[in-house]
Amino acid sequence: MSQAILEKIEQSSMKENPPQFDIGDTVDVHLRILEGNKERIQVFTGVVIARSGSGSKEMFTVRRIVAGEGVERKFPIHSPRIEKVEVKRSSVVRRAKLYFLRQRVGKAVRLKERRRS
């Protein structure tokens, strides 16, 4: 009984058409930021290295290099703060989690591009 109630509440907070992307894709995450009483959109660009959770609690981790330092950020897929997720490039990967990229530096971080026809 209580599980059914929780599922109904989760359905109300989920997006109708969540963004479609895979592990290894280079994405632009357009995020709404509040600064005082103004709202603007900030873009976080990086490689999706992980997805976790399910339902309204589903998250994805994006990694990028800023000034030689690796920066990772986790986003909830169904967050109302996320305006859109734009796929820039798809890569061929053989893992569900790309945590091995944390130890890589420079050209070793690059992933082989997936050609789609």
Secondary structure, DSSP 8 states (H G I E B T S, - for coil): -HHHHHHHHHHHHS-SS-----TT-EEEEEEEEEETTEEEEEEEEEEEEEEE--GGG-EEEEEEEETTEEEEEEEETT-TTEEEEEEEE-B--S-S--GGGGG--GGGG---B----
